Amino acid sequence: MRPILIDDLLAAAEAALALAPEARAETLVRWLDEAHAADLYRKRLGRVHPRWGLGSLGARARCEPRCRPLRPDGARLAALGLVLASVTLWRRRVFSRTPASPI
């Protein structure tokens, strides 16, 4: 997957707010998997994935309806926290599958 930037986190949090609260964590992990797959698609075929975008979390999240905040509130901050936790868990899962390279 492409590097995760602050705009990616914010876009994912805004899109997560449009989901039912009980579906958010599972959906965020799916979006991370799809963003990773889209990046591999882009690298292999030299074009943007037709459904999931460029291979960034933000591009994947922008494929979904979003709640655009006027200012941060408790729900938006909680959604951002959930995005950060999901990214952390996803990275542990993905990087634990690849052997460590000697430095």
VENNORRA-V234608 format. One record per residue. N is the residue number from 1. RES is the residue in one letter. PSI is psi in radians with two decimals (999 if undefined). Layout:
# VENNORRA-V234608
n & res & psi
N & RES & PSI
N & RES & PSI
This chain:
# VENNORRA-V234608
n & res & psi
1 & M & 2.64
2 & R & 2.79
3 & P & 2.50
4 & I & 2.05
5 & L & 2.93
6 & I & -0.65
7 & D & -0.59
8 & D & -0.76
9 & L & -0.76
10 & L & -0.73
11 & A & -0.72
12 & A & -0.69
13 & A & -0.74
14 & E & -0.72
15 & A & -0.62
16 & A & -0.55
17 & L & -0.40
18 & A & -0.14
19 & L & 2.81
20 & A & 2.43
21 & P & -0.65
22 & E & -0.26
23 & A & -0.14
24 & R & -0.89
25 & A & -0.84
26 & E & -0.71
27 & T & -0.68
28 & L & -0.73
29 & V & -0.69
30 & R & -0.76
31 & W & -0.68
32 & L & -0.76
33 & D & -0.74
34 & E & -0.67
35 & A & -0.72
36 & H & -0.79
37 & A & -0.68
38 & A & -0.65
39 & D & -0.73
40 & L & -0.70
41 & Y & -0.82
42 & R & -0.76
43 & K & -0.69
44 & R & -0.74
45 & L & -0.18
46 & G & 0.39
47 & R & 2.85
48 & V & 2.46
49 & H & 2.33
50 & P & -0.45
51 & R & -0.49
52 & W & 0.04
53 & G & -2.66
54 & L & -0.29
55 & G & 0.23
56 & S & 2.73
57 & L & -0.71
58 & G & -0.75
59 & A & -0.71
60 & R & -0.76
61 & A & -0.57
62 & R & -0.12
63 & C & -0.15
64 & E & 2.77
65 & P & 2.56
66 & R & 2.72
67 & C & 1.93
68 & R & 2.00
69 & P & 2.52
70 & L & -0.61
71 & R & 2.72
72 & P & 2.39
73 & D & -3.10
74 & G & -0.74
75 & A & -0.71
76 & R & -0.68
77 & L & -0.67
78 & A & -0.71
79 & A & -0.71
80 & L & -0.71
81 & G & -0.69
82 & L & -0.69
83 & V & -0.83
84 & L & -0.75
85 & A & -0.71
86 & S & -0.73
87 & V & -0.77
88 & T & -0.83
89 & L & -0.72
90 & W & -0.79
91 & R & -0.71
92 & R & -0.75
93 & R & -0.83
94 & V & -0.81
95 & F & -0.29
96 & S & -0.30
97 & R & -0.41
98 & T & 2.39
99 & P & 2.53
100 & A & 2.39
101 & S & 2.43
102 & P & 2.46
103 & I & 999
